[in-house]
Amino acid sequence: MLKVGKLDDKNAMAWTDEMVAELARLWEQGLSTGDIGRQLGVSKNAVVGKAHRLGLTGRPSPIKRTSPKPKKEKQLSLVDLGPNCCRWPIGDPRDPGFHFCGKKALPGKPYCPEHAAVAYVNTSKKADTSAE
């Protein structure tokens, strides 16, 4: 661990040249701000603030990371559905992207197997006996 800088008259931590160089090196390696802070003996907020003041290249937030959604080949409206297409609604009907599933429906049902499993409750199963 590096020698931690001293607090100045305004109670702000003074970053040493060695700490700044190590911050830049660890930042470029892609370490998290928390990991960098632990190695430097400072808080992650101190790391973020110093990186910002140094103009280090920003990185995407780990909180906002999401896997890209697969693109739909075709979004079907109600009039686009054939007689054997799943009519499960996707999204809010008020939104422009609202559509229906459109996968092959089960015979005699308006839904595909996946959506039928959600839509229909099997009442022939015995009640849960785990509460005995």
N, C-alpha and C positions, 0 to 999 in steps of 0.2 A: 504494500500500500504506500502511496506517495505521502510525503509530508504535507499536511493540510495547511493552507494559508491562514494567516491570522485575520481577526476581525479588525476593521479600521474604525475610525471615530464615529462613523454613521452606522455601526453594527452590521455592515455589509462585509461579506467574506472577500478577502483579497486573493485573487487567483495568481499563483506563481507561474512563471514561464514554463516550468516543468509540467505543472498540472494542465495548462492550456494545450501543450504539445501532446500530452497523453490523452486528453479529451478528444482532440482532433483525430488521433490515431485510432482510438477505440470507436469513435463515431463512424469513421470510414470502414471499419471492420463490420459495422452493422449491429453492434451490441445495443441492447435496450438502454434507455436512459437510467433505469433502475440499476442495471448491472454496472454501467459506467460510474454512477454515483457511489455504489458500494466500493468499487476499486479505488476511487479518488477520495473516499471518505466525506462525500457531500450528499445532499439530497438530490433526488431526480429532478426536482423543480429547479435547483441550482444549475444542473446540467443543461436542462432545456433553455433556461434563460441565457446562459453563457454561450450555448451553441447558436442561439438566435442572434445574440450580439456579435458573435464572430462571423455570422453569415454562412454557417455551415449548411450544406445541402439538406433540405427538408426530406423527411421520410414519411411514408404513409402511416397513419395511426393504426396500431394493432387492434384498436377497438372497432374501427370502421371497416376493417378488412372483411370482405365477403367474397364468396366464390361467385364467379360470373354465372348469371342465370342462363340456362340453355335457351337458345332462340326457338320460338315456336315456328314450325313449318307453315302452319296456316291457322289463323284464329277464326273460328266459326261462329257466325251469328245464328239465331234460331232458324232463319229462313234457309241457311246453308246446310242444315242438318238433314241427312237422309233418314229413312225409316229405322235403320239399325245403328244409329249413332248415339253415343252417350249424351244425355241432355243435362249433365251436371254443370251448374253455373260456376264460372271462374271469375272472381273479382267482384267489384261493386257495379251494379247495373248503371249507375250514374257516371262511371268512368269510361273514357274512350276505348280502353283496352279490354273491356268486359267481353267475355266470349263463353263458349261452352266447350266441354272436354272434347267431344267428337270421336273418341275411340269407339271400337266396335262394342255395341251393347250386348248384354246377355239376352238370349231368346226370351221374348215376352216381358222384358224389363226395359225401363228407359235409361239404365245406367250400365257402364262397363263393370267388370268384376271388382275393380278397386273401389269405385264409388258405391256400388251396390252393398259392399261390406260395411260401408259407413251409414248408408241410408236405411238399411233394413236391420231390425233387431230380431234375433231368433228367440221366440218366446217358448219354444219347446224344450229348451235346456232347463235342467233342474236348478232351483235357487241355490245360491252359494251357501254351502254348509260350514264354512270356516268360522262362523260366529257362534258355534255351539259351545 
